[in-house]
Amino acid sequence: MYRLVPAFLALLVVGHGALAHDKEIEGAEVGGIEAQPEAVCDAGAAQGFPCWNVDLLAWLPTGIFGAGHANDIWGWTDRRSGREYAMIGLRGGTAFVDVSDPAQPVYLGLLPTETLNSSWRDIKTYRDHAFIVSEAPGHGLQIFDLSALEGVVNPPVVFAPTLLYTGFGNSHNLALDEKTGIAYAVGTRTCAGGLHMVDVTRPQEPLFVGCFGDDGYTHDAQCVVYRGPDTDHTGREVCFNSNEDTLTVVDVTNKDAPRMLSRQGYAGSGYTHQGWLTDDHRYFLLGDELDELRNGHNVRTYVWDVADLEAPFVVGAYTGAQRSIGHNIAVIGNHVFEANYRSGLRVLRTGDLLGAELTEVAYFDTFPGRDGLAFSGAWGVYPFFESGVVVVSDINRGLFVLGPDLQAVPECSDGIDNDADGLTDHPEDPSCADAEGAAELPRNDVAIDVKPGNPHNFVNTFSPGVVPVAVLGSPSFDVTAVDPDTLRFGPGAAPAWPRRAIYRDVDADGDVDLFAWYGRRRSGLAQGAEKACLRWQTWDGTPYEGCDAIRTVRPDRDERKRRLLRWLLRFFRLGDRSHTSP
């Protein structure tokens, strides 16, 4: 039985937002029609693919599926049997692959596209059903009962959808909150291109429940039951929308009246493509699909602080060593999995994200020998299998089944502050040899004092001006060894202003300190920051860093209103007096 949305949705049909990658497919399919065997990553390569800490478990070229170039990917685990399945989008439909034995994957069959072929297809799951959208005109939402995979006897077979929801035709992407069973189709010709909400808790009866289109076209979204630090919204259902040029945060708890909490752009944006929350919902890691092309830098990941859902901000960005375009991101714990087109799969580890601290710990290049700013190579990544297997879709080369070793680079030697406690890993620390690998040496090699003499370290992030900071000298550190030209303060790496420093004993301990001012806005310190760091080098090039706790403040809005009201009353009273006869 089909459950159609009300006819009035036809009135919501609007013009389609521009696709970021309207020339997505570049290059021919590669790899033939035979599955390629397992290969250990040895001496930087596995079966000709450049790699580091990632083994090739299997490779199924696009030719095996016979449905054209690949696009997005998702996965599903059958809780009854424990079997793991990959679902890879193709121009001609969706292929289902059993990867329970990752070295011998089994191609089970193809669910053909509902109407026409398309370079864009997206797949999500809720319990034991898959939900599939496409940019193909009139495609709708395919609903497929995944229990059919268990009964395939002579693969591959051709599957048929269990049901078709036709409340929209084309859709660019699909988000699905597995806690609530609400699917969010985005980039449709309904809801102004924004969130088209469908209740799929009963897959046999999908039900349209609401729209959000106040910010226009949404390219991708992640929707969750929020459990982050902004307690005003704990337990609310919130969508983090990549809206072409902004991160737009929407409370969708009330489907009849969704509410936009914030809409924020950022410097250097090209096309706000897709992102993923950290497990604690404190940060949102964002990939911009056109910034590399427009701005000329290497592949980049933007780190958003979303501790205040009504005022998210970019704390900084991680720029990789590869000349490629970033595409899709997924986060598990302290690891970030990125499908970055021509540089393939990149695995990053998070450190102190308030300082946008990330470092690469593994990779597998699915598009060898040809890094560059082009729309070919790795499209998507699914790293959520409990087995640790990671599957990657490559536009030209198909499905890669991979085995990353996330512990190959110990936390004690990755050079970042893994637990964001102000301490850093140090390879010379003898205790790093322990089994836990958790020992760290102080990151703050030298103490600093933000706003010397102020015990509270209040910083008004909404005010121009400067922040005084002192590098504190001690018997073990001579501040005259500091090269003042290398002083950089805050996430924005503000230089000393003006470019000079003063030597004086600010804490009256008998040791000379190095004192300088830094532009408050240039520093990049933002509302909610709990510490500020100063980095520098000594004359011999040795790097140092010191951090100090701060408290960011801003004028209370109500207090500002009261001040303004008092001023206006005073102004008008004075005005009245000026016109009063003596």
Order of alpha helices (4+ residues) and beta strands (2+ residues): beta-beta-beta-alpha-beta-beta-beta-beta-beta-beta-beta-beta-beta-beta-beta-beta-beta-beta-beta-beta-beta-beta-beta-alpha-beta-beta-beta-beta-beta-beta-beta-beta-beta-beta-beta-beta-beta-beta-beta-beta-beta-beta-beta-beta-alpha
